[in-house]
Amino acid sequence: MTNTRKSIHGSWSSRLAFVLAATGSAVGLGNIWKFPYITGEHGGGAFVLVYLACIAVIGIPIMMAEVMLGRRGRQSPINSMRTLAEEAGVSRRWSWLGWSGVLAGFFILSYYSVIAGWALAYVFRAISGTFTGATAEGIASIFERLTDDPERLMGWHTLFMVMTMIVVARGVRGGLERAVRFLVPALFVLLLLLDGYAMASGAFDQGLAFLFKPDFSKIDANGVLIAMGHAFFTLSLGMGAIMVYGSYLPQRASIAKTSITIALLDTLVALLAGMAIFPIVFANGLEPAAGPGLIFQTLHIAFGHMTGGVVFGTLFFVLLVFAAWTSSISLIEPAVAWLVENRGMSRVRASVLAGVATWLFGLLTVFSFNLWAQFRPLGFIDIFRNATVFDLLDYLTANIMLPLGGLFIALFSVWVMKRGDSLDELGMRDAFGYRLWRVLVRYVTPVAVIIVFLNVTGMVDFSGLLGLSG
Ligand code: TRP
C-alpha cells in the first residue's frame, strides 16, 4: 500500500538536504576520533577489513531498512514502530525497539558530549599556539592536564550540551540543514591537507601498511565484535537516529542511492583520518594503541610543525566540533520527537529536558578520566580488566545495544513487514537490487550479528574458520 502519512515535525527541503543531514549525523567523532584509536588498539589491517566488510554487507542494508521504516512511519521511532507493527498486524510491543534506541542515544550522547568537549578545548589551545614546535611528550602532557581536571572537562561538556540543545530546539530545517552544507566539504579539504603532511613526513608507507595490510593473528573475537559495533556506530545505525531523519525525508527520494552515498562518504572520512594519523604515529615513535587520546596527541605534532599550523590546527578542531555537533543532534532527536508527539511539549522544553538529563549522566564519563580513572567496575571479566566506566558505556552501547537494535530492525523489515510495503517504500524499480537487499537483511545481517555475539560470549567458537587468534 502506498504511504500517505505526514510528519508533524516538518520535512527536509530536498533529498540533498537529507543526504547532508544524514552524512552530518554519520560523520563525527566516530570517524576521526574513534576509528583511529580502536584500529590502533586492535592491530590495524585485519580490523579495518572486518570493519569495511561490515559497512558493506550489514551497514548499508540496515541503513536502507532504517530510512524505510522511518519514512513509512513518519513519527519518532517509538511511534513509528508501533504504527508499522499495527499495519503489519503484529503486537504493538515492537515500539520497545524505539525505546531501547532512545536509551542507547541517551547513553551515547552522554559520553559523546564529553569527548566533543575535548575538541572544543583544543580549538582554544590551537588558536593560542600552544602546540607550535612542541614535542610529542609536551603534547601528551597538555592532553593529560585537560583530562585530569574534572572541572575543566565538565565546563566543556556543559558548553557542548548547550550547543546541542540550541540546534535541536530550533528544529529540522532551522538549525540542521544549514550547518552541514559547508561542513562536510570543508572537513574533506582539511583531512586531505593532513594527509599531505603525513605523506611528506616520512612514515607514510608504514602507516598505510598498518591500516591496509591485514594480519588476522592480530585480531580476536572481541576485536571482530568491536569492528562490527563500529560499523553501526559510525553510520549512526541501530538506535533510530537515521530512522527519525528518514521520517523527515520527502516521499520520492531513492533510499538505496542515498544510503550508499552516505556510507561511502562516511567511510572515506574515516580512512582519510586514519591515513593522516598513523604515519604521524610511526614517524614520531608513538604508540598506536594509545587509546582515546590518540588523535589529540598525534595531530598536534603535525600542526606544531607545518607552516600555517596554527591556522590549520584551529580550523581542524573547529570542524571536528561541527562534525560532532551535527552528530549529537541526531542522538537526541528521537527522544525529543517523542516528547513532542506524546507529551505535547514544545521543542524547546523537550530539548532542554532531554539535554539536562544527558548532561547529568555525562558526569560518569567526566569522572572516568580523573577521579575514577582507576575504577574497573567489571575488572573480573577478562576483556574488561582495564575498562573504566566510560569504556564500559562505550562497549555496552556500540557493541551490544546498536547491533541488537540493528538485528531487530532487520528482522522487522523483512520478516514482519509485508513484502509489498517494503518494496513500495523503497521504491526500487530494479528487481535485482531489491532482492539483494532482502537477502542481506533477511539472512546475512541476522546471522552475522548472532555469530559475532556468540563468539564473544564464548558460547560457540567460530574463530578457527577465520584463523583468528582466539
Ligand atoms: N555516527 C556518529 C559518529 O560517527 C555518532 C552518532 C550519531 C551515532 N548518531 C548516532 C552513533 C546514532 C550511533 C547511533 O560520530
Boltz pocket constraint, residues with backbone or C-beta under 6 A from the ligand:
constraints:
  - pocket:
      binder: B
      contacts: [[A, 25], [A, 26], [A, 27], [A, 28], [A, 29], [A, 30], [A, 31], [A, 108], [A, 232], [A, 233], [A, 234], [A, 235], [A, 236], [A, 237], [A, 238], [A, 239], [A, 241], [A, 323], [A, 327], [A, 328], [A, 330], [A, 331], [A, 402]]
      max_distance: 6.0
